[in-house]
Amino acid sequence: VDQLNIVSTTSSLLSEILDREFEALEAKNFEDVEELQNAKFSLMQDLQSGWDL
């Protein structure tokens, strides 16, 4: 159950990051896009780790 909660929380965070990344792309704020992409990559690694448990 803990694993499912972690994956669910991480998925929600990833969704928020994707929304913010899209907004930054629309605004052509490429510095924020780069930071958000790094955060997205980290969250995706966390998701992979969560599913591998």
C-alpha positions as CSV (number, residue, x, y, z in Angstrom):
1,V,0.0,0.0,0.0
2,D,2.9,2.4,0.8
3,Q,4.3,1.8,-2.7
4,L,1.0,2.6,-4.3
5,N,0.8,5.9,-2.2
6,I,4.3,6.9,-3.3
7,V,3.6,6.2,-6.9
8,S,0.3,8.0,-6.7
9,T,1.8,11.1,-5.1
10,T,4.7,11.1,-7.5
11,S,2.3,10.8,-10.5
12,S,0.4,13.8,-9.2
13,L,3.6,15.8,-8.8
14,L,4.6,14.8,-12.3
15,S,1.2,16.1,-13.7
16,E,1.8,19.4,-12.0
17,I,5.3,19.7,-13.4
18,L,4.0,18.9,-16.9
19,D,1.3,21.6,-16.6
20,R,4.0,24.1,-15.5
21,E,6.3,23.0,-18.3
22,F,3.6,23.6,-20.9
23,E,2.9,27.1,-19.4
24,A,6.6,27.9,-19.5
25,L,6.8,26.7,-23.1
26,E,3.8,28.9,-24.1
27,A,5.5,31.9,-22.4
28,K,8.9,31.0,-24.1
29,N,10.5,30.9,-20.7
30,F,13.2,28.5,-21.7
31,E,15.1,28.7,-18.4
32,D,12.1,27.5,-16.5
33,V,11.5,24.9,-19.1
34,E,15.0,23.5,-18.5
35,E,14.5,23.4,-14.8
36,L,11.1,21.8,-15.1
37,Q,12.5,19.2,-17.5
38,N,15.1,18.3,-14.9
39,A,12.5,18.0,-12.2
40,K,10.3,15.9,-14.6
41,F,13.2,13.5,-15.3
42,S,13.9,13.1,-11.6
43,L,10.2,12.3,-10.9
44,M,10.1,9.9,-13.7
45,Q,13.1,8.1,-12.2
46,D,11.3,8.0,-8.9
47,L,8.2,6.5,-10.5
48,Q,10.3,3.8,-12.2
49,S,11.9,3.0,-8.8
50,G,8.5,2.9,-7.2
51,W,7.2,0.4,-9.7
52,D,10.4,-1.7,-9.4
53,L,9.8,-2.3,-5.7
